[in-house]
């Protein structure tokens, strides 16, 4: 178990620059056994989607500013993809995440656009004092997706959120109002 601190709003990986971006912190956590914590001293503006959080890559993301002052801005890209990991988000704003499905060819249907902010394929996610804002997904060939997509996952939401959620039959979504 280790703690990594995001000290730079950028989205590059340079182990020699003396700063840590969110992407670097996630990569460091992926190479460290056990549940890790990522703290934020800076908001984040992404240049591309973050690495997938795979099974065993369990992370607590904790914002550092009162009233959801730490923002992860997807910059019109899909933000988090969770594939079997156990993840928590606390004191954050996750915004401007976009997922776009591919268009079909030769009469085939368009691809699923799902999970602009979060795409969850199994795993467990807890969101406490988190705002999801301006996230969306667009299916290919004109079909709309959902801003958050969940498949075979357990979600504990401890805030009110205005978002659309696509849920597979084996998923659980719980909401707790504070």
C-alpha positions in Angstrom: 0.0 0.0 0.0 1.4 3.4 -1.1 0.3 7.0 -1.4 1.0 9.0 -4.6 0.4 12.7 -4.9 -0.6 14.5 -8.1 1.4 17.7 -8.2 0.9 18.8 -11.8 -2.2 19.5 -13.9 -0.6 18.2 -17.1 -0.9 14.8 -18.7 2.6 13.8 -19.6 4.9 11.1 -18.3 8.4 12.3 -17.5 10.0 10.6 -14.5 12.8 13.1 -14.5 10.8 16.4 -14.3 10.2 16.3 -10.5 6.4 16.5 -10.8 3.7 13.8 -10.8 0.7 13.8 -13.1 -2.4 11.7 -12.6 -1.3 9.4 -15.4 2.1 8.9 -13.7 0.4 8.2 -10.3 -1.9 5.6 -11.8 1.0 3.9 -13.5 3.0 3.9 -10.2 0.0 2.5 -8.4 -0.4 -0.3 -11.0 3.2 -1.4 -10.3 2.7 -1.4 -6.6 0.9 -4.4 -4.9 -2.0 -3.7 -2.6 -4.6 -0.9 -2.4 -3.1 2.5 -3.1 -4.1 6.1 -2.5 -3.8 8.9 -5.0 -4.0 12.4 -3.5 -4.4 15.6 -5.5 -2.5 18.9 -5.0 -3.7 20.0 -8.5 -6.7 19.7 -10.7 -6.0 17.7 -14.0 -6.6 18.3 -17.7 -6.2 15.1 -19.7 -4.8 14.8 -23.2 -6.1 11.2 -23.6 -8.0 8.5 -21.8 -6.4 7.3 -18.6 -5.0 3.7 -18.4 -7.6 1.0 -17.6 -7.8 0.1 -13.9 -7.5 -3.7 -14.0 -8.4 -6.3 -11.4 -6.0 -5.9 -8.5 -5.2 -2.3 -9.3 -7.3 -1.0 -6.4 -7.1 2.8 -5.8 -8.6 5.5 -3.6 -8.7 8.8 -5.4 -8.9 11.7 -2.9 -9.3 15.3 -3.8 -7.5 17.9 -1.7 -9.7 20.9 -1.9 -13.0 21.7 0.0 -16.3 21.6 -1.8 -15.1 19.4 -4.7 -12.4 21.9 -5.7 -10.2 19.2 -7.3 -11.4 18.6 -10.9 -10.4 15.9 -13.4 -11.3 17.3 -16.8 -11.5 14.7 -19.5 -11.1 17.3 -22.2 -13.7 15.4 -24.3 -12.1 12.0 -23.9 -13.3 8.9 -21.9 -11.8 9.4 -18.4 -11.9 6.2 -16.3 -12.2 2.6 -17.5 -12.5 0.1 -14.6 -12.1 -3.6 -15.4 -12.5 -5.5 -12.2 -10.7 -3.1 -9.9 -12.1 -1.8 -6.5 -12.0 2.0 -6.7 -13.2 4.9 -4.6 -13.5 8.6 -5.5 -13.8 11.3 -2.7 -14.0 15.1 -2.9 -13.7 15.4 -6.7 -15.4 16.8 -9.7 -15.2 14.6 -12.8 -16.2 16.5 -15.9 -16.1 16.7 -19.7 -15.7 12.9 -20.2 -16.8 11.8 -23.7 -17.0 8.3 -25.2 -17.9 7.8 -28.8 -18.8 4.5 -30.4 -17.5 3.6 -33.8 -19.7 3.8 -36.9 -20.8 0.6 -38.6 -19.6 -0.3 -42.1 -21.3 -2.3 -44.9 -24.7 -2.1 -43.2 -23.4 -3.0 -39.8 -24.7 -1.3 -36.7 -22.7 1.4 -34.9 -20.6 0.7 -31.9 -21.6 1.3 -28.3 -20.6 4.7 -26.9 -20.6 4.2 -23.1 -18.9 5.6 -20.1 -17.8 9.1 -20.8 -16.8 9.6 -17.1 -16.7 6.0 -16.0 -16.9 2.8 -17.9 -17.1 0.0 -15.3 -16.8 -3.7 -16.3 -17.0 -5.5 -13.0 -15.3 -4.2 -9.9 -16.6 -2.0 -7.1 -16.8 1.8 -7.1 -17.6 4.2 -4.3 -18.2 7.9 -5.0 -18.3 10.2 -1.9 -18.8 13.9 -2.3 -18.2 13.7 -6.1 -19.8 15.8 -8.8 -20.1 14.3 -12.3 -20.6 17.2 -14.7 -20.9 17.5 -18.5 -20.1 13.9 -19.3 -21.7 12.1 -22.2 -21.4 9.2 -24.6 -22.5 8.9 -28.2 -23.1 5.6 -29.9 -21.8 5.1 -33.5 -24.1 5.5 -36.5 -26.4 8.0 -34.6 -27.2 5.9 -31.5 -26.8 7.6 -28.1 -25.0 5.9 -25.2 -24.7 6.7 -21.5 -22.4 9.0 -19.6 -21.6 6.2 -17.1 -21.8 2.5 -18.2 -21.7 -0.3 -15.7 -21.5 -4.1 -16.2 -21.3 -6.6 -13.4 -20.3 -4.1 -10.8 -21.3 -2.7 -7.4 -21.5 1.0 -7.1 -22.1 2.9 -3.9 -22.9 6.5 -4.5 -22.9 8.9 -1.5 -24.0 12.0 -3.4 -26.9 13.1 -5.6 -25.9 13.0 -9.2 -27.6 14.1 -12.4 -26.4 11.5 -14.9 -27.7 8.8 -17.1 -26.5 5.3 -16.2 -26.6 2.1 -18.3 -26.7 -0.9 -16.1 -26.4 -4.6 -17.0 -28.6 -7.2 -15.3 -25.9 -8.3 -12.8 -25.0 -4.8 -11.6 -26.0 -3.1 -8.3 -26.3 0.6 -7.9 -27.0 2.0 -4.4 -27.5 5.7 -3.6 -27.1 7.2 -0.2 -28.4 10.8 0.3 -26.5 13.0 2.8 
